[in-house]
Amino acid sequence: MILTTHILSGALVGAEIKNPFYVAVISIIVHFLLDLFPHGDYLNKKSRLKDFWKVAIDLVIGFSLVAVIIFIRGGTSSNGLSIGNVAIGIIFSLLPDFTTFLYRYLNMEFLKPVKNFHESLHCYENGVPEREFRLKNNLWDILISLISLIILISLH
Ligand SMILES: [Zn+2]
């Protein structure tokens, strides 16, 4: 899934759960669960480092949305968010994709089992048309991002 979806769902885990250790563990589990939903990705196994401008845009969008949420709700006041927990939720929600990056681009072979497990969760194989990044393949991304956003903004 796109990183914005993982950032928002990780922020939600961080906003709703008090114990930072549970935030970390649950954020990783949520990442793997979300990847079970059919989705396209803008990078695939053939992507080169020059394609990473897409990652930069994705991260900017995700972090900007979180900044807006923190601005709206106010951080670390009685009614606000724990910014620390939100940060932990985001970091650990992104971690599985970061390990794929380390494996593919920095050749960290020891991460191969993690990468294989992660890849095996996807319902379509890397490179097939169903994994292309397009609106009809990414409706779950949109829905999950919207739900996370709405809960983050409205639930206090
Ligand atoms: Zn993933």
Residues whose N, C-alpha, C, O or C-beta is under 5 A from the ligand:
A	BS01	ZN	M1 D35 P96 D97
